[in-house]
Amino acid sequence: MKLTNTSEYALRILTFMARNPEGLFSAKSLVEKLNISDKYLRRLMTDLAKAGFIYSIQGRDGGYRFAKMPNDIFLSEVIDAVEGMKKYTGCVLGFEKCSDENPCAMHNSWVSVRAEFVKMFTTKTISDLDINDVSKF
């Protein structure tokens, strides 16, 4: 399973910022370092700020800073803030009425994979990621 670009970029932004949790990051520097379009990055930063993970400082010397420390930000919260976890916890084939009582063709195979996915994303924080492996950026 692959995350969408939206979730992937949001996690990349916060992971990159976590390398210096007290730092102030300009949108321009994040765009350049993470190779995300300016418009897309700014939309994600707005979503991350609304969720209370970061805040913006306006002005010439402004930028973004953590409002909540990386060890207090769970991966599932980030995904939920930018697009919703339901995308990853629902039916893998997209059926609305898929359940144990009314399973789709993939349901029994997907249940255990989904449970592991949800467990990992609800128990891991930004700080749990390898924030020093800059080769991913």
Sequence and secondary structure as in RCSB ss.txt:
>XXXX:A:sequence
MKLTNTSEYALRILTFMARNPEGLFSAKSLVEKLNISDKYLRRLMTDLAKAGFIYSIQGRDGGYRFAKMPNDIFL
SEVIDAVEGMKKYTGCVLGFEKCSDENPCAMHNSWVSVRAEFVKMFTTKTISDLDINDVSKF
>XXXX:A:secstr
    HHHHHHHHHHHHHTTSTT  B HHHHHHHHT  HHHHHHHHHHHHHTTSEEEE STT EEEESS GGG BH
HHHHHHHT THHHHS TT  TT SSSS  TTHHHHHHHHHHHHHHHHH BGGGS TT GGG 
